[in-house]
């Protein structure tokens, strides 16, 4: 599972590890992070951590970040809901996304990836 999570983090432009899915969000903080990424036009790959407690354990071991949600951009941990909202408010979120994604920003596609 650790290898699969690492592959998702490194292989996707923007990854949001959250409680629930974009269609059925199970946590207010997850919703806040998703909304900020949507407003920035980020193409988001979502991983629901709720189906298996091991996902959260392995993710925290990889990132060193204990809470959910967790946002990664091009393999780099950005942070959780509070940090993503602060970056959005300052304009830094869109700037960072534009620097790292270039023309891919604005696609605002969302897809859900299951971890087994």
C-alpha positions in Angstrom: 0.0 0.0 0.0 2.8 2.4 0.8 4.2 2.0 -2.7 0.8 2.6 -4.3 0.3 5.8 -2.2 3.8 7.0 -3.2 3.1 6.3 -6.8 -0.1 8.4 -6.6 1.7 11.2 -4.9 4.5 11.3 -7.4 2.5 10.5 -10.5 -0.4 12.9 -10.2 -0.3 16.7 -10.6 -2.5 17.5 -7.6 -3.6 14.9 -5.1 -6.1 15.5 -2.3 -6.3 12.8 0.4 -9.6 13.4 2.0 -12.5 11.9 4.0 -15.0 10.9 1.4 -15.3 11.8 -2.3 -16.0 15.0 -4.2 -19.6 13.8 -4.6 -20.0 12.7 -0.9 -17.6 14.7 1.3 -17.5 13.3 4.9 -15.5 16.1 6.6 -15.7 19.9 6.7 -12.0 20.3 6.4 -11.9 18.0 3.4 -14.6 20.1 1.8 -12.7 23.4 2.5 -9.5 22.0 0.8 -11.5 20.7 -2.2 -13.3 24.0 -2.6 -10.0 26.0 -2.5 -8.5 23.7 -5.2 -11.6 24.0 -7.3 -11.6 27.8 -7.1 -7.9 27.7 -8.2 -8.8 25.5 -11.2 -6.6 22.6 -10.2 -7.0 19.2 -11.8 -7.5 17.2 -8.6 -7.0 13.5 -8.1 -8.9 12.5 -4.9 -8.1 9.5 -2.6 -10.7 8.7 0.0 -8.9 7.5 3.1 -12.0 6.2 4.9 -12.3 2.7 3.3 -9.2 1.4 5.1 -7.5 2.8 8.2 -4.1 1.6 6.9 -4.3 4.3 4.1 -4.2 7.1 6.8 -1.4 5.3 8.7 0.8 4.8 5.6 0.1 8.3 4.3 1.1 9.9 7.6 4.3 7.8 7.6 5.1 9.1 4.1 4.2 12.8 4.6 5.0 13.2 8.3 1.7 15.1 8.5 -0.8 13.6 11.0 -4.1 15.1 9.9 -6.5 14.8 7.0 -6.9 16.3 4.4 -3.5 16.4 2.8 -2.8 18.2 -0.5 0.2 17.3 -2.7 1.3 19.2 -5.8 3.7 17.4 -8.1 4.8 15.1 -5.2 5.3 17.9 -2.7 3.2 18.2 0.5 1.4 21.6 0.5 -0.6 21.0 3.8 -4.1 20.6 5.0 -7.2 22.7 4.8 -6.0 25.7 6.8 -2.8 26.0 4.9 -4.5 25.6 1.5 -7.0 28.3 2.4 -4.3 30.7 3.6 -2.3 30.1 0.4 -5.5 30.8 -1.6 -6.2 34.0 0.3 -2.7 35.3 -0.4 -2.8 34.3 -4.1 0.1 31.9 -3.5 -2.0 28.8 -4.2 -2.8 29.8 -7.7 0.7 31.1 -8.3 2.3 27.8 -7.1 -0.1 25.7 -9.2 0.6 27.8 -12.2 4.3 27.5 -11.7 4.2 23.7 -11.3 1.4 22.9 -13.7 1.6 25.5 -16.4 -1.1 25.0 -19.0 -2.7 22.1 -17.0 -4.1 24.7 -14.5 -7.6 25.6 -15.2 -8.6 22.1 -16.3 -10.5 21.6 -13.0 -10.9 17.9 -13.6 -11.6 15.7 -10.7 -11.1 12.0 -10.5 -11.2 9.5 -7.7 -8.5 6.9 -7.2 -9.1 3.8 -5.0 -6.3 2.4 -2.9 -6.3 -1.3 -2.3 
